[in-house]
Amino acid sequence: MPRPTLRVIPGGEGLDESDEHDVSPPASEPPDLGALFDAYASYVGAIALRLVGRPDEVDDIVQEVFLAAHKGLKRVDSQPAVRKWLAKVTVRTTRRRLRTLRAKGFLGLGNDPEYESLADHGASPEQRALVAHVYEILDKMPSHNRVAWVLRYVEGHRLEEVAELSGCSLATAKRRIAAARDTLKDALES
């Protein structure tokens, strides 16, 4: 099933019928949001999926990221900077979503995720079970530790990139990764 395309619809505030068809953005506006979505939605979705581990949450995260892009992209001036900025917004948005999901789970309001689907299609049943178990362990740790570990070991970012994407110092990123690694090691060995 093909992904639906993003349609940007002008808001109703201050528009009368004569203004309805004249919605061209001022020169200071960010690039066309539809084109930006087409270019980067799969990139944002891939990061979000690896961080949150729940396919049913990815579309909402992608939508939130591009809403933020619509509001804040005016400050970004080059193509590589757009990609990096979107990655930062994705990390921040996903971290908030993880905290919400954890609170819902604590209150018994969340649904049980199916982490087996995260493994590669060619993965063995044992590998699928391991991926699911790792994400179950990740669900129990603080979101900032989880995000740092996933960025480092699942996404493959360098430590400096993990720190930048997480909005923390290099030393803090290292501590978060180490804490997550220790939690995973203890849980997998028991």
C-alpha positions as CSV (number, residue, x, y, z in Angstrom):
1,M,0.0,0.0,0.0
2,P,1.6,3.3,-1.0
3,R,2.1,6.0,1.6
4,P,-0.3,8.9,1.4
5,T,1.2,12.1,0.2
6,L,1.3,15.2,2.4
7,R,-1.2,17.9,1.4
8,V,-0.5,21.3,2.9
9,I,-3.7,23.1,3.3
10,P,-3.7,26.8,4.3
11,G,-5.3,27.7,7.6
12,G,-8.6,29.4,7.7
13,E,-7.5,32.3,9.8
14,G,-7.8,35.7,8.1
15,L,-8.8,34.2,4.7
16,D,-11.8,35.3,3.0
17,E,-13.1,33.9,-0.3
18,S,-11.0,36.3,-2.4
19,D,-7.8,35.2,-0.5
20,E,-8.4,31.5,-0.8
21,H,-6.5,30.9,-4.0
22,D,-3.6,33.3,-3.2
23,V,-1.6,31.3,-0.7
24,S,1.9,31.8,-2.1
25,P,4.4,31.9,0.8
26,P,6.5,35.0,1.4
27,A,10.2,34.8,0.3
28,S,11.3,34.1,3.9
29,E,9.3,31.0,4.2
30,P,11.0,27.6,4.4
31,P,11.1,25.3,1.3
32,D,7.9,23.7,0.2
33,L,6.7,21.4,3.0
34,G,5.4,18.8,0.5
35,A,8.7,18.6,-1.3
36,L,10.5,18.4,2.1
37,F,8.2,15.6,3.2
38,D,8.7,13.7,0.0
39,A,12.5,14.0,0.3
40,Y,12.9,13.2,4.0
41,A,9.8,11.4,5.4
42,S,11.4,7.9,5.0
43,Y,14.6,9.1,6.6
44,V,12.7,10.6,9.6
45,G,10.5,7.5,9.8
46,A,13.5,5.2,9.8
47,I,15.1,7.0,12.7
48,A,11.8,7.1,14.6
49,L,11.1,3.4,14.1
50,R,14.5,2.4,15.4
51,L,14.2,4.7,18.4
52,V,10.6,4.0,19.4
53,G,10.4,0.4,18.1
54,R,6.7,0.6,17.4
55,P,5.6,0.9,13.8
56,D,2.2,2.1,14.9
57,E,3.8,5.2,16.4
58,V,6.0,6.2,13.5
59,D,3.4,8.0,11.4
60,D,2.5,10.3,14.4
61,I,6.1,11.0,15.1
62,V,6.8,11.9,11.4
63,Q,3.8,14.2,11.4
64,E,5.0,16.0,14.5
65,V,8.5,16.3,13.1
66,F,7.2,17.9,9.9
67,L,4.9,20.2,11.8
68,A,8.0,21.4,13.7
69,A,9.8,21.7,10.3
70,H,7.1,23.9,9.0
71,K,7.5,26.2,12.0
72,G,11.3,26.2,12.5
73,L,13.0,25.4,9.2
74,K,13.4,29.1,8.3
75,R,16.6,29.1,10.3
76,V,18.2,26.2,8.3
77,D,20.1,27.3,5.2
78,S,21.6,24.3,3.4
79,Q,20.5,20.8,2.4
80,P,22.9,18.9,4.7
81,A,21.8,21.2,7.5
82,V,18.2,20.3,6.8
83,R,18.9,16.6,7.2
84,K,20.8,17.1,10.4
85,W,18.2,19.4,11.8
86,L,15.4,17.0,11.0
87,A,17.3,14.2,12.7
88,K,17.6,16.3,15.9
89,V,13.9,17.1,15.8
90,T,13.1,13.4,15.3
91,V,15.2,12.5,18.3
92,R,13.6,15.1,20.5
93,T,10.1,14.2,19.3
94,T,10.7,10.5,19.8
95,R,12.2,10.9,23.2
96,R,9.0,12.8,24.3
97,R,6.9,10.0,22.7
98,L,8.9,7.4,24.6
99,R,8.2,9.1,27.9
100,T,4.5,9.2,27.1
101,L,4.4,5.6,26.1
102,R,6.3,4.6,29.3
103,A,3.8,6.5,31.4
104,K,0.8,4.9,29.6
105,G,2.4,1.5,30.1
106,F,2.9,2.2,33.8
107,L,-0.8,3.2,34.1
108,G,-1.9,0.1,32.1
109,L,-3.2,2.3,29.2
110,G,-0.8,1.3,26.5
111,N,-1.0,-1.6,24.1
112,D,1.7,-4.3,23.9
113,P,4.1,-3.7,21.0
114,E,5.0,-6.5,18.6
115,Y,8.8,-6.1,18.4
116,E,9.4,-9.2,16.3
117,S,8.5,-7.2,13.2
118,L,11.5,-5.0,13.7
119,A,14.0,-7.7,12.7
120,D,15.1,-8.0,9.1
121,H,12.9,-10.2,6.9
122,G,15.7,-12.7,6.6
123,A,16.3,-12.9,10.3
124,S,16.0,-16.3,12.0
125,P,13.3,-16.9,14.7
126,E,16.1,-16.7,17.3
127,Q,17.2,-13.3,15.9
128,R,13.6,-12.0,15.9
129,A,13.2,-13.1,19.5
130,L,16.5,-11.4,20.5
131,V,15.4,-8.1,18.8
132,A,12.1,-8.2,20.6
133,H,13.7,-9.0,23.9
134,V,16.2,-6.1,23.5
135,Y,13.4,-3.6,22.7
136,E,11.4,-4.9,25.8
137,I,14.5,-4.2,27.9
138,L,14.9,-0.7,26.2
139,D,11.2,0.0,27.2
140,K,12.2,-0.2,30.8
141,M,15.1,2.2,30.8
142,P,15.1,6.0,30.8
143,S,14.4,7.4,27.4
144,H,17.6,9.4,27.2
145,N,19.7,6.3,27.8
146,R,17.6,4.3,25.3
147,V,18.0,7.0,22.6
148,A,21.7,7.4,23.1
149,W,22.2,3.6,22.9
150,V,20.0,3.2,19.8
151,L,21.7,6.1,18.1
152,R,25.1,4.6,18.8
153,Y,24.5,0.9,18.2
154,V,21.5,0.6,16.0
155,E,21.8,3.8,13.9
156,G,25.6,3.6,14.0
157,H,26.4,7.2,14.8
158,R,29.7,8.3,16.2
159,L,29.8,9.4,19.8
160,E,30.0,13.1,18.8
161,E,26.9,12.7,16.7
162,V,25.1,11.0,19.5
163,A,25.9,13.8,21.8
164,E,24.8,16.4,19.2
165,L,21.6,14.6,18.3
166,S,20.7,14.1,22.0
167,G,21.5,17.7,22.9
168,C,24.0,16.8,25.6
169,S,27.8,16.8,26.1
170,L,30.0,14.1,24.9
171,A,30.6,12.9,28.4
172,T,26.9,12.7,29.1
173,A,26.3,10.8,25.9
174,K,29.0,8.3,26.9
175,R,27.5,7.9,30.4
176,R,24.0,7.3,28.9
177,I,25.3,4.7,26.4
178,A,27.3,2.9,29.1
179,A,24.2,2.9,31.5
180,A,22.0,1.4,28.7
181,R,24.7,-1.1,27.7
182,D,25.0,-2.2,31.4
183,T,21.3,-2.6,31.7
184,L,21.0,-4.6,28.5
185,K,24.0,-6.8,29.5
186,D,22.5,-7.6,32.9
187,A,19.1,-8.3,31.5
188,L,20.4,-10.5,28.7
189,E,22.7,-12.5,31.0
190,S,20.0,-13.3,33.5
